[in-house]
Amino acid sequence: MPEAFFGSHGKNFVFQRALVVLASEILEPLNRALLARQFWRILLYPNSLKPKVLKIRYFPSCSIMKSKLGCNPSFMWRNQQN
């Protein structure tokens, strides 16, 4: 594209914006897959440290499958619930 259209820094901006869009399209499904794997491991290994900590913090009176988001969930817990 002509430099007159973008200016001297415009090419870098367009390239960076394209990378951000591409990364979000690739990383979002990957992130969901990794979170689903963590959720599955919580169900398979309920006596390991992470499920115990999450149970104490987020669902002390119910199971992980019946839990709902609280008023101040962490980023990890919010993403596992979606």
N, CA, C and O atoms as CSV, one atom per row, in Angstrom:
chain,resi,resn,atom,element,x,y,z
A,1,MET,N,N,0.844,-1.175,0.000
A,1,MET,CA,C,0.000,0.000,0.000
A,1,MET,C,C,0.891,1.240,0.000
A,1,MET,O,O,1.978,1.226,0.578
A,2,PRO,N,N,0.445,2.281,-0.629
A,2,PRO,CA,C,1.297,3.465,-0.728
A,2,PRO,C,C,1.545,4.111,0.626
A,2,PRO,O,O,0.670,4.161,1.490
A,3,GLU,N,N,2.757,4.600,0.779
A,3,GLU,CA,C,3.133,5.238,2.045
A,3,GLU,C,C,2.369,6.532,2.263
A,3,GLU,O,O,2.171,6.951,3.403
A,4,ALA,N,N,1.944,7.161,1.192
A,4,ALA,CA,C,1.182,8.401,1.327
A,4,ALA,C,C,-0.158,8.142,2.013
A,4,ALA,O,O,-0.684,9.014,2.704
A,5,PHE,N,N,-0.712,6.935,1.820
A,5,PHE,CA,C,-1.997,6.610,2.430
A,5,PHE,C,C,-1.856,6.352,3.932
A,5,PHE,O,O,-2.660,6.850,4.721
A,6,PHE,N,N,-0.847,5.582,4.332
A,6,PHE,CA,C,-0.661,5.215,5.735
A,6,PHE,C,C,0.299,6.117,6.481
A,6,PHE,O,O,0.247,6.173,7.709
A,7,GLY,N,N,1.149,6.805,5.804
A,7,GLY,CA,C,2.177,7.571,6.476
A,7,GLY,C,C,3.346,6.662,6.827
A,7,GLY,O,O,3.360,5.494,6.439
A,8,SER,N,N,4.303,7.174,7.540
A,8,SER,CA,C,5.493,6.376,7.828
A,8,SER,C,C,5.247,5.331,8.906
A,8,SER,O,O,5.921,4.301,8.919
A,9,HIS,N,N,4.302,5.566,9.809
A,9,HIS,CA,C,4.038,4.608,10.886
A,9,HIS,C,C,2.774,3.795,10.632
A,9,HIS,O,O,2.466,2.888,11.405
A,10,GLY,N,N,2.053,4.092,9.589
A,10,GLY,CA,C,0.786,3.428,9.315
A,10,GLY,C,C,0.927,1.959,9.009
A,10,GLY,O,O,0.072,1.158,9.386
A,11,LYS,N,N,2.009,1.592,8.321
A,11,LYS,CA,C,2.210,0.178,7.980
A,11,LYS,C,C,2.377,-0.654,9.241
A,11,LYS,O,O,1.818,-1.745,9.349
A,12,ASN,N,N,3.141,-0.145,10.187
A,12,ASN,CA,C,3.324,-0.875,11.441
A,12,ASN,C,C,2.015,-1.017,12.200
A,12,ASN,O,O,1.736,-2.068,12.777
A,13,PHE,N,N,1.212,0.042,12.198
A,13,PHE,CA,C,-0.068,-0.016,12.894
A,13,PHE,C,C,-0.987,-1.056,12.273
A,13,PHE,O,O,-1.617,-1.832,12.992
A,14,VAL,N,N,-1.071,-1.082,10.954
A,14,VAL,CA,C,-1.927,-2.049,10.259
A,14,VAL,C,C,-1.428,-3.461,10.528
A,14,VAL,O,O,-2.232,-4.361,10.771
A,15,PHE,N,N,-0.120,-3.671,10.490
A,15,PHE,CA,C,0.450,-4.987,10.753
A,15,PHE,C,C,0.172,-5.424,12.197
A,15,PHE,O,O,-0.210,-6.569,12.434
A,16,GLN,N,N,0.360,-4.526,13.146
A,16,GLN,CA,C,0.095,-4.859,14.552
A,16,GLN,C,C,-1.373,-5.155,14.779
A,16,GLN,O,O,-1.707,-6.079,15.521
A,17,ARG,N,N,-2.253,-4.395,14.157
A,17,ARG,CA,C,-3.695,-4.628,14.292
A,17,ARG,C,C,-4.083,-5.981,13.701
A,17,ARG,O,O,-4.913,-6.694,14.265
A,18,ALA,N,N,-3.486,-6.331,12.572
A,18,ALA,CA,C,-3.753,-7.635,11.959
A,18,ALA,C,C,-3.285,-8.760,12.872
A,18,ALA,O,O,-3.962,-9.782,12.988
A,19,LEU,N,N,-2.144,-8.588,13.517
A,19,LEU,CA,C,-1.659,-9.598,14.458
A,19,LEU,C,C,-2.589,-9.756,15.651
A,19,LEU,O,O,-2.826,-10.875,16.107
A,20,VAL,N,N,-3.118,-8.651,16.159
A,20,VAL,CA,C,-4.039,-8.704,17.297
A,20,VAL,C,C,-5.304,-9.453,16.922
A,20,VAL,O,O,-5.780,-10.295,17.684
A,21,VAL,N,N,-5.848,-9.153,15.757
A,21,VAL,CA,C,-7.073,-9.825,15.308
A,21,VAL,C,C,-6.809,-11.306,15.089
A,21,VAL,O,O,-7.609,-12.143,15.508
A,22,LEU,N,N,-5.707,-11.641,14.442
A,22,LEU,CA,C,-5.368,-13.032,14.191
A,22,LEU,C,C,-5.128,-13.780,15.498
A,22,LEU,O,O,-5.577,-14.915,15.657
A,23,ALA,N,N,-4.428,-13.156,16.424
A,23,ALA,CA,C,-4.151,-13.798,17.708
A,23,ALA,C,C,-5.431,-14.046,18.484
A,23,ALA,O,O,-5.569,-15.089,19.123
A,24,SER,N,N,-6.364,-13.115,18.443
A,24,SER,CA,C,-7.613,-13.321,19.179
A,24,SER,C,C,-8.430,-14.441,18.555
A,24,SER,O,O,-9.104,-15.183,19.271
A,25,GLU,N,N,-8.384,-14.576,17.238
A,25,GLU,CA,C,-9.117,-15.658,16.586
A,25,GLU,C,C,-8.495,-17.013,16.876
A,25,GLU,O,O,-9.206,-18.016,16.936
A,26,ILE,N,N,-7.191,-17.058,17.055
A,26,ILE,CA,C,-6.506,-18.320,17.316
A,26,ILE,C,C,-6.488,-18.632,18.808
A,26,ILE,O,O,-6.713,-19.776,19.202
A,27,LEU,N,N,-6.226,-17.633,19.636
A,27,LEU,CA,C,-6.030,-17.883,21.057
A,27,LEU,C,C,-7.325,-18.111,21.826
A,27,LEU,O,O,-7.316,-18.828,22.827
A,28,GLU,N,N,-8.425,-17.531,21.397
A,28,GLU,CA,C,-9.669,-17.718,22.140
A,28,GLU,C,C,-10.113,-19.183,22.155
A,28,GLU,O,O,-10.420,-19.697,23.231
A,29,PRO,N,N,-10.161,-19.883,21.008
A,29,PRO,CA,C,-10.524,-21.307,21.068
A,29,PRO,C,C,-9.489,-22.138,21.832
A,29,PRO,O,O,-9.846,-23.083,22.535
A,30,LEU,N,N,-8.213,-21.785,21.694
A,30,LEU,CA,C,-7.177,-22.497,22.430
A,30,LEU,C,C,-7.348,-22.303,23.927
A,30,LEU,O,O,-7.218,-23.256,24.695
A,31,ASN,N,N,-7.638,-21.074,24.349
A,31,ASN,CA,C,-7.845,-20.783,25.760
A,31,ASN,C,C,-9.040,-21.569,26.303
A,31,ASN,O,O,-8.969,-22.127,27.398
A,32,ARG,N,N,-10.130,-21.614,25.546
A,32,ARG,CA,C,-11.308,-22.374,25.973
A,32,ARG,C,C,-10.987,-23.858,26.100
A,32,ARG,O,O,-11.450,-24.519,27.029
A,33,ALA,N,N,-10.194,-24.381,25.168
A,33,ALA,CA,C,-9.817,-25.797,25.226
A,33,ALA,C,C,-8.964,-26.087,26.460
A,33,ALA,O,O,-9.155,-27.104,27.127
A,34,LEU,N,N,-8.029,-25.198,26.758
A,34,LEU,CA,C,-7.187,-25.400,27.940
A,34,LEU,C,C,-7.997,-25.290,29.228
A,34,LEU,O,O,-7.756,-26.040,30.174
A,35,LEU,N,N,-8.948,-24.371,29.277
A,35,LEU,CA,C,-9.802,-24.246,30.459
A,35,LEU,C,C,-10.716,-25.450,30.607
A,35,LEU,O,O,-10.980,-25.895,31.724
A,36,ALA,N,N,-11.197,-25.978,29.500
A,36,ALA,CA,C,-12.025,-27.188,29.560
A,36,ALA,C,C,-11.202,-28.360,30.084
A,36,ALA,O,O,-11.701,-29.194,30.839
A,37,ARG,N,N,-9.944,-28.414,29.677
A,37,ARG,CA,C,-9.066,-29.477,30.177
A,37,ARG,C,C,-8.847,-29.338,31.689
A,37,ARG,O,O,-8.851,-30.339,32.405
A,38,GLN,N,N,-8.659,-28.115,32.176
A,38,GLN,CA,C,-8.505,-27.901,33.617
A,38,GLN,C,C,-9.771,-28.301,34.366
A,38,GLN,O,O,-9.702,-28.928,35.422
A,39,PHE,N,N,-10.917,-27.939,33.819
A,39,PHE,CA,C,-12.188,-28.300,34.441
A,39,PHE,C,C,-12.326,-29.815,34.514
A,39,PHE,O,O,-12.767,-30.357,35.528
A,40,TRP,N,N,-11.947,-30.497,33.433
A,40,TRP,CA,C,-12.006,-31.958,33.389
A,40,TRP,C,C,-11.073,-32.566,34.434
A,40,TRP,O,O,-11.437,-33.539,35.094
A,41,ARG,N,N,-9.883,-32.007,34.590
A,41,ARG,CA,C,-8.945,-32.527,35.589
A,41,ARG,C,C,-9.477,-32.310,37.009
A,41,ARG,O,O,-9.242,-33.132,37.895
A,42,ILE,N,N,-10.188,-31.212,37.218
A,42,ILE,CA,C,-10.804,-30.973,38.526
A,42,ILE,C,C,-11.829,-32.058,38.820
A,42,ILE,O,O,-11.932,-32.533,39.951
A,43,LEU,N,N,-12.585,-32.446,37.803
A,43,LEU,CA,C,-13.579,-33.500,37.995
A,43,LEU,C,C,-12.931,-34.867,38.190
A,43,LEU,O,O,-13.428,-35.680,38.970
A,44,LEU,N,N,-11.830,-35.129,37.493
A,44,LEU,CA,C,-11.169,-36.430,37.601
A,44,LEU,C,C,-10.366,-36.581,38.886
A,44,LEU,O,O,-10.320,-37.668,39.463
A,45,TYR,N,N,-9.739,-35.514,39.336
A,45,TYR,CA,C,-8.866,-35.569,40.504
A,45,TYR,C,C,-9.345,-34.586,41.571
A,45,TYR,O,O,-8.709,-33.555,41.789
A,46,PRO,N,N,-10.443,-34.889,42.229
A,46,PRO,CA,C,-10.998,-33.938,43.196
A,46,PRO,C,C,-10.167,-33.793,44.470
A,46,PRO,O,O,-10.385,-32.851,45.232
A,47,ASN,N,N,-9.224,-34.695,44.720
A,47,ASN,CA,C,-8.427,-34.620,45.942
A,47,ASN,C,C,-7.086,-33.918,45.753
A,47,ASN,O,O,-6.293,-33.847,46.692
A,48,SER,N,N,-6.822,-33.399,44.556
A,48,SER,CA,C,-5.579,-32.657,44.367
A,48,SER,C,C,-5.736,-31.236,44.923
A,48,SER,O,O,-6.827,-30.849,45.343
A,49,LEU,N,N,-4.666,-30.478,44.925
A,49,LEU,CA,C,-4.655,-29.176,45.592
A,49,LEU,C,C,-5.593,-28.148,44.941
A,49,LEU,O,O,-6.347,-27.471,45.641
A,50,LYS,N,N,-5.550,-28.031,43.627
A,50,LYS,CA,C,-6.364,-27.013,42.953
A,50,LYS,C,C,-7.860,-27.185,43.211
A,50,LYS,O,O,-8.515,-26.205,43.568
A,51,PRO,N,N,-8.430,-28.372,43.051
A,51,PRO,CA,C,-9.862,-28.515,43.364
A,51,PRO,C,C,-10.200,-28.230,44.821
A,51,PRO,O,O,-11.268,-27.696,45.117
A,52,LYS,N,N,-9.307,-28.578,45.721
A,52,LYS,CA,C,-9.566,-28.294,47.132
A,52,LYS,C,C,-9.607,-26.796,47.399
A,52,LYS,O,O,-10.480,-26.311,48.119
A,53,VAL,N,N,-8.660,-26.066,46.817
A,53,VAL,CA,C,-8.624,-24.612,47.003
A,53,VAL,C,C,-9.848,-23.966,46.365
A,53,VAL,O,O,-10.473,-23.093,46.967
A,54,LEU,N,N,-10.194,-24.388,45.153
A,54,LEU,CA,C,-11.362,-23.823,44.482
A,54,LEU,C,C,-12.646,-24.129,45.238
A,54,LEU,O,O,-13.542,-23.289,45.308
A,55,LYS,N,N,-12.738,-25.327,45.803
A,55,LYS,CA,C,-13.942,-25.686,46.556
A,55,LYS,C,C,-14.073,-24.816,47.805
A,55,LYS,O,O,-15.166,-24.339,48.109
A,56,ILE,N,N,-12.997,-24.607,48.517
A,56,ILE,CA,C,-13.037,-23.770,49.715
A,56,ILE,C,C,-13.417,-22.330,49.344
A,56,ILE,O,O,-14.203,-21.688,50.041
A,57,ARG,N,N,-12.853,-21.835,48.244
A,57,ARG,CA,C,-13.045,-20.429,47.878
A,57,ARG,C,C,-14.375,-20.167,47.184
A,57,ARG,O,O,-15.038,-19.173,47.481
A,58,TYR,N,N,-14.778,-21.048,46.257
A,58,TYR,CA,C,-15.887,-20.717,45.369
A,58,TYR,C,C,-17.155,-21.545,45.550
A,58,TYR,O,O,-18.245,-21.049,45.264
A,59,PHE,N,N,-17.051,-22.774,46.008
A,59,PHE,CA,C,-18.267,-23.552,46.177
A,59,PHE,C,C,-18.184,-24.439,47.410
A,59,PHE,O,O,-18.104,-25.662,47.294
A,60,PRO,N,N,-18.202,-23.823,48.599
A,60,PRO,CA,C,-18.081,-24.613,49.833
A,60,PRO,C,C,-19.312,-25.468,50.137
A,60,PRO,O,O,-19.199,-26.465,50.850
A,61,SER,N,N,-20.478,-25.101,49.616
A,61,SER,CA,C,-21.686,-25.843,49.981
A,61,SER,C,C,-22.303,-26.625,48.826
A,61,SER,O,O,-23.373,-27.211,48.985
A,62,CYS,N,N,-21.633,-26.645,47.643
A,62,CYS,CA,C,-22.183,-27.405,46.511
A,62,CYS,C,C,-21.033,-27.977,45.688
A,62,CYS,O,O,-19.864,-27.776,46.014
A,63,SER,N,N,-21.373,-28.684,44.629
A,63,SER,CA,C,-20.343,-29.265,43.774
A,63,SER,C,C,-19.937,-28.270,42.680
A,63,SER,O,O,-20.581,-27.236,42.500
A,64,ILE,N,N,-18.886,-28.588,41.969
A,64,ILE,CA,C,-18.404,-27.706,40.913
A,64,ILE,C,C,-19.411,-27.610,39.769
A,64,ILE,O,O,-19.489,-26.582,39.097
A,65,MET,N,N,-20.176,-28.668,39.547
A,65,MET,CA,C,-21.150,-28.669,38.457
A,65,MET,C,C,-22.379,-27.808,38.772
A,65,MET,O,O,-23.036,-27.316,37.855
A,66,LYS,N,N,-22.689,-27.626,40.039
A,66,LYS,CA,C,-23.876,-26.866,40.429
A,66,LYS,C,C,-23.548,-25.439,40.864
A,66,LYS,O,O,-24.447,-24.679,41.222
A,67,SER,N,N,-22.293,-25.078,40.837
A,67,SER,CA,C,-21.891,-23.771,41.334
A,67,SER,C,C,-22.248,-22.664,40.350
A,67,SER,O,O,-22.366,-22.905,39.149
A,68,LYS,N,N,-22.416,-21.469,40.859
A,68,LYS,CA,C,-22.690,-20.279,40.067
A,68,LYS,C,C,-21.616,-19.242,40.375
A,68,LYS,O,O,-20.916,-19.343,41.383
A,69,LEU,N,N,-21.489,-18.248,39.505
A,69,LEU,CA,C,-20.512,-17.191,39.744
A,69,LEU,C,C,-20.899,-16.376,40.965
A,69,LEU,O,O,-22.069,-16.043,41.158
A,70,GLY,N,N,-19.908,-16.058,41.786
A,70,GLY,CA,C,-20.135,-15.207,42.944
A,70,GLY,C,C,-20.030,-13.741,42.582
A,70,GLY,O,O,-20.054,-13.380,41.405
A,71,CYS,N,N,-19.915,-12.906,43.584
A,71,CYS,CA,C,-19.878,-11.465,43.327
A,71,CYS,C,C,-18.500,-10.986,42.891
A,71,CYS,O,O,-18.400,-9.925,42.275
A,72,ASN,N,N,-17.436,-11.722,43.186
A,72,ASN,CA,C,-16.093,-11.277,42.828
A,72,ASN,C,C,-15.248,-12.478,42.377
A,72,ASN,O,O,-14.304,-12.850,43.073
A,73,PRO,N,N,-15.568,-13.091,41.228
A,73,PRO,CA,C,-14.826,-14.280,40.807
A,73,PRO,C,C,-13.471,-13.925,40.211
A,73,PRO,O,O,-13.289,-12.834,39.670
A,74,SER,N,N,-12.537,-14.838,40.313
A,74,SER,CA,C,-11.237,-14.623,39.688
A,74,SER,C,C,-11.368,-14.801,38.180
A,74,SER,O,O,-12.374,-15.313,37.688
A,75,PHE,N,N,-10.347,-14.377,37.459
A,75,PHE,CA,C,-10.347,-14.505,36.010
A,75,PHE,C,C,-10.439,-15.969,35.606
A,75,PHE,O,O,-11.184,-16.316,34.689
A,76,MET,N,N,-9.682,-16.835,36.288
A,76,MET,CA,C,-9.679,-18.267,35.955
A,76,MET,C,C,-11.072,-18.858,36.181
A,76,MET,O,O,-11.580,-19.585,35.327
A,77,TRP,N,N,-11.680,-18.557,37.305
A,77,TRP,CA,C,-12.973,-19.146,37.625
A,77,TRP,C,C,-14.063,-18.599,36.682
A,77,TRP,O,O,-14.944,-19.344,36.253
A,78,ARG,N,N,-13.998,-17.323,36.372
A,78,ARG,CA,C,-14.979,-16.734,35.456
A,78,ARG,C,C,-14.894,-17.404,34.096
A,78,ARG,O,O,-15.931,-17.665,33.487
A,79,ASN,N,N,-13.702,-17.692,33.596
A,79,ASN,CA,C,-13.551,-18.325,32.309
A,79,ASN,C,C,-13.952,-19.790,32.338
A,79,ASN,O,O,-14.434,-20.307,31.330
A,80,GLN,N,N,-13.771,-20.465,33.443
A,80,GLN,CA,C,-14.182,-21.857,33.509
A,80,GLN,C,C,-15.697,-21.975,33.540
A,80,GLN,O,O,-16.240,-22.997,33.119
A,81,GLN,N,N,-16.377,-20.976,34.018
A,81,GLN,CA,C,-17.836,-21.029,34.094
A,81,GLN,C,C,-18.495,-20.722,32.764
A,81,GLN,O,O,-19.643,-21.118,32.557
A,82,ASN,N,N,-17.815,-20.029,31.845
A,82,ASN,CA,C,-18.429,-19.671,30.555
A,82,ASN,C,C,-18.442,-20.829,29.610
A,82,ASN,O,O,-18.921,-20.701,28.483
